[in-house]
């Protein structure tokens, strides 16, 4: 397996683009270091930027939502919890939480930026990152 994918040392990280039909050895991790935080952020950047159109169906949206979307979540009764992580633009916290909670069926996670201060005040959010949980009922 290591020879097939040109892996010469551990750990080695390979990225494979969604919907690839032909054999590929993937793209090699090219980061400044192999620290866990750097690897997670690089993987998120790669995932968020690797497609030129079709988003993989198994991958949840990672882009931030708008205040109007949050209000519509509050009005709908979807039958599941919806967590919204409010964060600054350069933060990875929301995207990490979204990806970490994929296996859980009863919770949907979105991220929103801290740009609409009045809206954050309405929700009682005074600092970021913060999480706002909308109950299913």
Secondary structure, 3 states (H helix, E strand, C coil): CCCCCCCCCCCCCEECCCCCCCCCCCEECCCCCCCHHHHHHHHHHHHHHCCCCCCCCCCCCCCCECHHHHHHHHHCCCCCEEEEEEECCCCCHHHHHHHHCCCCCCEEEEEEECCCHHHHHHHCCCCCCEEEEECCC
